[in-house]
Amino acid sequence: MSVKGLAEGIILQSVEDLWSENHRGECIAFFTGREFSICAEIAGMNLPDQLKLLNLVKTAVGITANSKAADKDSFREKGKRPARTARKVCRHMQALP
């Protein structure tokens, strides 16, 4: 698998995991942090495409806002480390030539 394919997979999995109550907080942290922009850049997404995806995520989070896991701040207060795996992968991908 190429680095570009791996970055695309991380982004797609994060979109899919927005619908999982167990992973929603991690995904919100991924999309609101630097990790998304790193993966999007590696995946070859231009800025308009990134904004479209972020608007889609915003809509999805709004639809699922009734869940406590959708609130990024309450997720972090519970002492969990959001999107830790995605951050590690993005750091490793960024270090590749």
Secondary structure, 3 states (H helix, E strand, C coil): CCHHHHHHHHHHHHHHHCCCCCCHHHHHHHHHCHHHHHHHHHHCCCHHHHHHHHHHHHHHHHHCCCCHHHCHHHHHHCCCCCCHHHHHHHHHHHHCC
